[in-house]
Each structure stands twice: as C-alpha cells, then as structure tokens.
C-alpha cells in the first residue's frame, strides 16, 4: 500500500503538470487562431487592392507629388518600426531555437532510457 500510494502521488503530480501543459497548448492554439484570422483579413484587403489595380480602378497617373511625399514619409516612419520588430523577432527566434534544441536532446535521452527500461521489464 505504501508503494501504491507513493506511485499515486507521483502520478497525481504528473497529471497536474500535463494539465498545466494542456492549458499552455490551448493558449498557443488560441494565438494561432487569432494569427490565422489576421492573415485572412490581410489577404482579403490586398486581394481587393489588387483587384482594383487589375480592373483599372487605381490610376498611377492620378498620383501627385504631394501624395507621393506623404507615402514616402509614411513608409519611412513604418520602416523604423518594422526594423525594430524584425530585430526583436530574430532574438526571440534564436532563443526559442536554443530551447527547442535542448528539449530535443532531452527527448532523445528519455527515449533511450525508456528503451532500456523496456528491456529490463
């Protein structure tokens, strides 16, 4: 009974860990769904713009130097934000990759241990 209660306590701890992991996976899935929605909205907007171009609704000859100057200023301002975000993304991606590689090593080690234990059983 002592051994069984100790095993049950360990399994309860593992179940709590798995429940926490599932909560995090649910949050990740929700973020993916939000991201997919953003992609769909972005694509729909740009499909509409491209359709206007193809249908002749947008006329480059109607652009004025003032309009071009505004677009250049807007793009210049956005460029700085995009560069900052890209730099931050690179750092985050590299950090996540390092953790993923460490996790991979642990998984491979555990797989080997499991294989050895199966032989013992």
N, C-alpha and C positions, 0 to 999 in steps of 0.2 A: 504494500500500500504506500509506503514511503516513496519508493521509486516511482510509482504511478503518479502520485501527487506532484512529485518534482517534475516529471515529464509534462503533466498537465499545466503546471505553472509556466514552463518554458514555452509550450505551445500557445498558451494564452498571450504571452509576450510577443511571440512571432505573429499571432493573429492581429494584435494591436499594431505592430509595425506594418503589416500588409494593409490594414485598414487605412493607416496614415498614407501609405504609398498610393493606394487607390484614390484617396482624396486629392492628392497631388496630381495623379493622372487625369482625374476628372477636371481639375482646374486647367491642366495643359490642353485637354480636348476642347474646353470652352474657349480658350485663347485661339486655338486652331480654327474653330468655327467662326469666331469674330474676324480673324485674319482672312478666311475664305470669303466672308461677306465683303470685306474691304476690297479684295481682289475683283470680285464680281462687279461691285459698284464702279471701281476704277475702269475696268474693261468696258462696261456699258457706256460710261461717259466718253471714253476715247473712241469707241465704235461710232457713237453719234457724231463726234467731231470729224472722224474720217469719212463718214457718210456725207456730211456737209461738204467736205472738200471734193469728194467724188461727184456729188450732184451739182457742183458749181455754186453752192451757197456761200462759200467763203472765197473772197476775191483778194488775192495778194496786192493787186493794183490799187485797192482802196486804202491800203496802209499809208499812214502819213509819217513824216519824220518824228513828230511828237509821239505817236503811238509806238513807233519803234524804240524811241528813247525810253518810254515807260516800260516797255517789255524788257529792254536791256537792264534797266535799273532793278526791276523786279527779279529777273534771273540772277543778277549779281548778288543780290541780297539772299536769295534762296541758296545760292551756291555755297556760301559760308556755312549755313545750317546743315546742308547735305554733307559737306566735307567733315564737319564736326561729328555728325551722326555716323558717318562711314568709319571714321577713326575709332569711335567708341565701339561700333559693331565688330571691328576687327579684333579689338582687345577682348571683347566678350566671347567671340567665336573661338579664339585661341585658348582662352581659359576653359571653356566648355570642352574643347577638343582634348585638352590635357586631362580633365576629369574623366572623359569618356575612355581615353586610353588606359588610365589607371583602373577604371571599372572593368574594362575588357580583361586586363591581366588578372584581376581578382576572380572574375567569372571563369577564366580558363583554369586557374589554380583550383577553384572549387570543383570544377568538372573533373579534374584529375583526382581530387580527394574522394569525390563521390564514386568514381570508377573503382578506386582502390577499396573503398568500404564495401561496395557490392561484392567484390571478390572475397572479402573477409566474411561477409554474411553467408 
